[in-house]
Amino acid sequence: MTIGRFAKSIIESIADAGEKFLDLRLRGSPTRVLTRLCDDLISHKGVASGVALAREVVQRYQSLKSEEKLTFLLEINRKFGPDMAGIKKAADDFVLRPDENRLRNLSDSMESNRKKLFSRMNMAPNGTPAIVALRQDLLGFTSDHPDLRELDEDLKQLLTSWFNPGFLALRKIDWDTEASILEKIIQYEAVHSIENWHDLKQRLVADRRCFAYFHPALEDEPLIFVEVALTKGIASSIQTIFRDNGQKGEEANTAIFYSINNCQEGLRQIPLGNFLIKRVVTELAQELPSIKTYCTLSPVTGFAKWLREELSSDRINILSEKEKEIIRLIEKPDWHRDAERRRLLEKPLIQACANYLVDIKKHGKPINAVARFHFGNGASLHRINWMGDTSNKGINEYLGLLVNYLYDPKNIESNHEAYVQQGKLAVSKSIRSVLT
């Protein structure tokens, strides 16, 4: 039995012992009863009975239908939000007599009962995965119910602290890893789909690496994983990586991060990947001193959609009218299979892509999520690769373009600080040369 399973069995025993102290003879709709149990949980003092009550709350929530979950989440968002009157009183007291005791009272008053509720629910056996699943439910409701974003913000802050990288374990995934985890790697791969077990095995051979983060409370569930190819030189094509896997790892000089996948929807926007790549760079540097270059081979998600919208609205002003006409060749069926069309399209598409990644911003940051991720990690935009992904997905979603983001250990921290403090993007000379 692993430490995590042993701890869960202990918590289950405590919950079983505490059940006799609970009075669950409640009447009303499932959501009304659950809300009253949440009231009790927030104010509860006993340890064993508190764990039993937390388990009851978690189990009752999990048994709700989707519409009942929405009703419940809306209710706790309203009922357990910040006590504005209490915050004002604590703030007034601090202004009149500012001291550490009143500052502490003010700080305590600002924490909503929503956070306290989720923290108490986490006492239940399997409380953490249950709350991650609850957030997945919540994210599914926020587009139609934007007021729930306040609840999500509280939950996101808690999950960020619970899934701090200091609590996470990095594991190397190989062919000897438990089959249940390998199945999940296949299931969660969203960048370059894994077709079958043979396909997975090809990604775990001698010149390949796969690393995943795990949390003690979800020990059999990868949180995020990265796939790495060991190559000679910086790869420019994902098809080449999948086709050429005969290279021996000890002869390689470059590590290519070609797929990064978040596995838990309930942990969306929790910064796990920021630390994963840097940690893997450290691991590879220790294992393979011959590796000198660390680089991604990343998709330009959203590029095709953005470019088509710009062309249809005639907003794009980085290209001449002649270049715009050439780019409209992408609307021709199987344009990428025609050598002449590919030749005509290469220069204007790379130029448009460079501007999309560097110049098109929202709130001072690149609009492209993958670019934001890597720039924020301290990488530099190194190269745009023509026909880097000729799969149907690659052509349809990013017009076959793949990007190398370079992770230079000497510059990662300075690039990160320049991005965070000044919004400055680390961009290679070759990219700068095609920007207008």
Secondary structure, DSSP 8 states (H G I E B T S, - for coil): --HHHHHHHHHHHHHHHHGGG------S-HHHHHHHHHHHHHH---HHHHHHHHHHHHHHHHTS-HHHHHHHHHHHHHHTS--HHHHHHHHHHHHHS--HHHHHHHHHHHS-HHHHHHHHHTTSTTHHHHHHHHHHHHHHHTTT-GGGHHHHHHHHHHHHHHT-GGG-EEEE--TTS-HHHHHHHHHH--SS---SHHHHHHTTSTTEEEEEEEBTTBTTS-SEEEEEEEESS----HHHHHH-----GGG--EEEEEEEEE--GGGTTS--HHHHHHHHHHHHHHH-TT--EEEE-EE-TTHHHHHHHHHHHT---SS-HHHHHHHGGGGSTTGGG-HHHHHHHHHHHHHHHHHHHHT-EETTEESSHHHHHHHHHT-EEEEEETTS--SHHHHHHHTT-EEEEE--TTTHHHHHHHHHHH----B-HHHHTT--
